[in-house]
């Protein structure tokens, strides 16, 4: 059950990362673009962290 919860969180962060990347590309306002970039970086780092918890290298 815990692994299923972690997979859900992983896919949630991957989805939000991709969503923010798409919004960032279409954004005209430079200030908003930077906010979306920061959010995308955060969600990418969380997805990577959760990915390593789900599939450890060792």
GUDRENLUM-185215 format. One record per residue: x, y, z of N, C-alpha, C in turn. Coordinates in nm, 4 decimals. Last residue first. Layout:
BEGIN
X	Y	Z	X	Y	Z	X	Y	Z .
...
END
This chain:
BEGIN
2.0850	0.0109	-0.5626	2.1519	-0.1059	-0.5034	2.0546	-0.2160	-0.4735 .
1.9125	0.2028	-0.6607	2.0184	0.1528	-0.7481	2.0843	0.0278	-0.6937 .
1.5557	0.1765	-0.6055	1.6925	0.2054	-0.5604	1.7968	0.1401	-0.6518 .
1.2789	0.2838	-0.6966	1.3730	0.1951	-0.7660	1.5151	0.2263	-0.7221 .
1.1539	0.4530	-0.5097	1.0806	0.3402	-0.5675	1.1726	0.2377	-0.6304 .
1.3479	0.6389	-0.4494	1.2894	0.5596	-0.3396	1.2176	0.4378	-0.3935 .
1.3941	0.7487	-0.6979	1.5009	0.6718	-0.6349	1.4488	0.5895	-0.5176 .
1.1487	0.8773	-0.7326	1.1889	0.7713	-0.8245	1.2998	0.6849	-0.7667 .
1.1577	1.0743	-0.5394	1.0628	0.9643	-0.5231	1.0954	0.8478	-0.6157 .
1.3603	1.2350	-0.6568	1.3753	1.1804	-0.5212	1.2821	1.0611	-0.5007 .
1.2399	1.3029	-0.8997	1.3653	1.2276	-0.8992	1.3860	1.1611	-0.7638 .
1.0221	1.4489	-0.8045	0.9987	1.3277	-0.8840	1.1244	1.2410	-0.8866 .
1.1520	1.6620	-0.6798	1.0719	1.5701	-0.5989	1.0453	1.4400	-0.6744 .
1.2702	1.7834	-0.9029	1.3560	1.7291	-0.7978	1.2795	1.6322	-0.7081 .
1.0390	1.8576	-1.0449	1.1350	1.7652	-1.1046	1.2232	1.7025	-0.9973 .
0.9246	2.0416	-0.8722	0.8537	1.9164	-0.8990	0.9447	1.8132	-0.9650 .
1.1252	2.2450	-0.8800	1.0868	2.1796	-0.7548	1.0211	2.0437	-0.7815 .
1.1228	2.3174	-1.1501	1.2454	2.2621	-1.0910	1.2138	2.1877	-0.9621 .
0.8633	2.4207	-1.1674	0.8999	2.3036	-1.2467	1.0254	2.2373	-1.1901 .
0.8823	2.6445	-1.0003	0.7905	2.5356	-0.9668	0.8271	2.4077	-1.0414 .
1.0684	2.7924	-1.1487	1.1014	2.7504	-1.0115	1.0115	2.6350	-0.9688 .
0.9184	2.8369	-1.3809	1.0440	2.7625	-1.3891	1.0843	2.7101	-1.2517 .
0.7120	2.9947	-1.2849	0.6807	2.8611	-1.3365	0.8056	2.7751	-1.3476 .
0.8607	3.2223	-1.2216	0.7872	3.1512	-1.1165	0.7544	3.0089	-1.1598 .
0.9530	3.2939	-1.4759	1.0489	3.2537	-1.3741	0.9815	3.1797	-1.2595 .
0.7087	3.3597	-1.5985	0.7909	3.2528	-1.6546	0.8917	3.2022	-1.5509 .
0.6306	3.5824	-1.4541	0.5540	3.4590	-1.4394	0.6321	3.3398	-1.4922 .
0.8233	3.7608	-1.5545	0.8153	3.7329	-1.4104	0.7405	3.6016	-1.3851 .
0.7663	3.7729	-1.8295	0.8958	3.7197	-1.7835	0.8924	3.6822	-1.6349 .
0.4789	3.6805	-1.9980	0.5322	3.7617	-1.8888	0.6597	3.6967	-1.8331 .
0.4055	3.4785	-2.1725	0.4592	3.6023	-2.2280	0.5267	3.6881	-2.1209 .
0.4241	3.1236	-2.1943	0.4078	3.2428	-2.1123	0.4733	3.3647	-2.1785 .
0.4690	2.8844	-2.3123	0.3672	2.9705	-2.3728	0.3515	3.1045	-2.3019 .
0.6606	2.7661	-2.1490	0.6930	2.7896	-2.2898	0.5959	2.8861	-2.3557 .
0.5231	2.7393	-1.9081	0.6396	2.8286	-1.9154	0.6730	2.8620	-2.0605 .
0.3405	2.5416	-1.9604	0.2931	2.6772	-1.9332	0.4057	2.7783	-1.9491 .
0.5185	2.3254	-1.9881	0.4367	2.3686	-2.1012	0.3844	2.5105	-2.0816 .
0.6240	2.3146	-1.7277	0.7134	2.3357	-1.8418	0.6349	2.3851	-1.9638 .
0.3958	2.2558	-1.5803	0.4613	2.3850	-1.5605	0.5590	2.4158	-1.6738 .
0.3488	1.9934	-1.6784	0.2481	2.0981	-1.6930	0.3117	2.2369	-1.6804 .
0.5760	1.8558	-1.5942	0.5490	1.8711	-1.7378	0.4483	1.9823	-1.7647 .
0.5385	1.8782	-1.3139	0.6616	1.9256	-1.3787	0.6356	1.9511	-1.5270 .
0.2933	1.7536	-1.2756	0.3048	1.8965	-1.2497	0.4317	1.9553	-1.3099 .
0.3659	1.4864	-1.3487	0.2611	1.5584	-1.4205	0.2749	1.7096	-1.4006 .
0.5583	1.4319	-1.1542	0.5958	1.4283	-1.2957	0.4940	1.5058	-1.3783 .
0.3995	1.4488	-0.9250	0.5077	1.5448	-0.9444	0.5566	1.5470	-1.0897 .
0.2266	1.2305	-0.9737	0.1724	1.3648	-0.9505	0.2792	1.4707	-0.9765 .
0.4010	1.0143	-0.9813	0.3325	1.0533	-1.1048	0.2697	1.1918	-1.0934 .
0.4784	1.0174	-0.7058	0.5766	1.0294	-0.8141	0.5095	1.0799	-0.9425 .
0.2402	0.9720	-0.5731	0.3098	1.0986	-0.5519	0.4113	1.1235	-0.6628 .
0.1925	0.7104	-0.6682	0.0970	0.8177	-0.6938	0.1612	0.9545	-0.6783 .
0.4099	0.5771	-0.5592	0.3953	0.5842	-0.7051	0.2996	0.6957	-0.7439 .
0.3474	0.6015	-0.2881	0.4668	0.6667	-0.3400	0.4626	0.6777	-0.4922 .
0.1175	0.4418	-0.2797	0.1091	0.5833	-0.2433	0.2292	0.6599	-0.2987 .
0.2306	0.1958	-0.3434	0.1286	0.2519	-0.4318	0.1132	0.4015	-0.4059 .
0.3903	0.1572	-0.1202	0.4546	0.1722	-0.2505	0.3568	0.2326	-0.3524 .
0.1952	0.1220	0.0759	0.2842	0.2379	0.0833	0.3518	0.2636	-0.0506 .
0.0823	-0.1194	0.0000	0.0000	0.0000	0.0000	0.0867	0.1259	0.0000 .
END
